Amino acid sequence: GAKGAQDLRLDLAYRYSDYSTTGNWDTWKANADYAPTADIKFRVGKNRATRSPNVGELFSPVSLQLGGSIDPCSGATPQFTLAQCENTGVTPAQYGNIVASTANQYNTYVGGNVNLEPETADTLTYGVVLTPQFMPGFNLTVDYYDIKLKNTIGTLNADDVLKTCRLTANPA
């Protein structure tokens, strides 16, 4: 409420998590708001968030299910080149002779992964809020976010996995 500092705030938070399956992880945040007048407020924030994989993501048994729909190496004129198809084990003799699935379905192995680590997200945000006193009811907020996510936990589409393997020759 002082002149030149209508509002000044600092929010700090910290959490320590100890997971029996994935180890110890810190999460935290630091946010600051500064309003020199009632008309304008500036804000900035930085935080680290984590999410540990759940029981299903870690320990679901591997099973065979329907998961793929496209085989770019099938048919008389495959979508992919011989070299790309060879990245997945297709031989020159098989190339152009693989029969496409009439049901557009392929078997896929799915299941948990005990090697997963928690996701981490580092976020930086800053913004400005305009609330001009001469315009009652008007409020303009402009924010910028920069979020960097690592070790994302999710399911990969079977068709995307097959396509990436063929294009990169990376079996992982």
N, C-alpha and C positions, 0 to 999 in steps of 0.2 A: 503493500500500500504506500510505499515511499515514492517521492518524486523520482522519475527515471527508472523505477522498479516497481511497477504496479503489482507484478507477480514474479516470483523467483522460486523455482522448485528443483529439487534433485531427488530422484527416486533410485534407490539401489536395492538389488535383491541378489541372493546367492542360494544355491541348493547343491548339496553333495549327494550323489546317488551311488549306492553300492549294490550292483546286481551280481547274483551268484554265478550267472552264466557268462556275463560279458564284461565284468570288472567295474571299476570306479569311474564315475564321470561327473564333471562339474557343469552346472548351468548358472548363468548370471545375466544381469541386465544393469544398465546405467542409462537413465533418461534425465534430460534437463529441459526445463521450460523457462523462458524469460520473456516477460511482457513489459516493455518499457512504459507503455500506456495501455489503456483499456481497448485501444483500436487495433493493436498488432501484438502478436505473440510469435516468438521463434521457438522451435523445439528441435532437439537432436537426441538420438538414442542409439545405443549399441548393445547387442546381446548375443549370447551363445546359448542355443537350445540343443537338447539331445533327446532322442527317442530310442530306447532299447528294443530289439526285436521281441515279439511276443512268442508264446509257447508254440503256436502253429508255424510261425515263420522259422523257428529254430528246429523243431522236432517232428513235424508232420512226416509220416512215412512216405517213402517214394512209391508212387503208383503210376500205372500206365493209363492215360486218359486221352480223349480226343482233344487236340489243341492246335493243330496246324490246318491250313486250308489251301495253301498255294505251294507248289513245287516248281520253281523256275527252271529246273533241269529236266522236266518231263515233257513229253510230246515230241513230235517229229522235228519241230523247230523250236528248241528251248529258248527261253528268255535270256538265259545266261550263257556265256561263252564256255567252251570246253575247259579252258584253264580255270574259270571260276567254279565250274561244277567239279573239277578234279580236287578243289580245296575241301570238298566234303566226301571224297572217296569214289566219285563216279569215274569209271574207266573210259578210255576212248571208245571201246567197243559198246559200252552202255549208252554213251552220249547219243541223243536223238532216238533212242529205243526204249526209254523209260515210259511206261504207261501211266498216264495221269489217273488219279483217283476219281472215279465217276461220282463219288459222293462229296468231293472236295473236302475231305477230312483225312487227317493223318494222326498217327499215334504220337504222343508226347509224354515224356516222363516228367512228373511234377512231384514236389515234396519240399520239406524243410531243408535248411542249411545251417549246420551247427557252427560254421565259420563266420557267420554274420557278426558284425560289430554295430554298435548304435549309430544311427544317423546323427550328424551334427549340422547345425545351421548357424552361420555367423551372419548377423543382420546389422546393417547400418541404415539409419533413416534420419532424415532431417526435413523440416518443413516450416511453413509460415501460416498463421491464421489471421485473417483480416476481418475485423468486426467494427466497421466505422460507426461511431456514435451518431453521426448525422444521417445514417441510413438504418433505422430500426428494423430488425428482422433479417438484415443482410449478413451473410457469413460466407467467406471464401477461404477454403483450405487447400493448400498445395503441398504435397508431400513427395519425397523421393525415397525409394527403397532400393537397397542393393543387398540381395540375399545370396549367399554362397552355401550350397548344400553339398555335403560329402557323405559317402557311404549310404546312398539312398537305398532304402529297403522297399522292394516292390517285385512285381511279377513281370517277367519279360515275355512278350508275345512270341509264340513259337515261330511264326513266319518271320518276324524281325531277327530272331536269333539265327535262323537258317540263312537268311539274306546276308547278315553281317559276316557270318562264317565264310560264306562263299566269296564275298567281296574283299575280305581282309586276310583270309587264310589263317586266322587266329582261332584255334579251337576253344579258347576260353570264352 
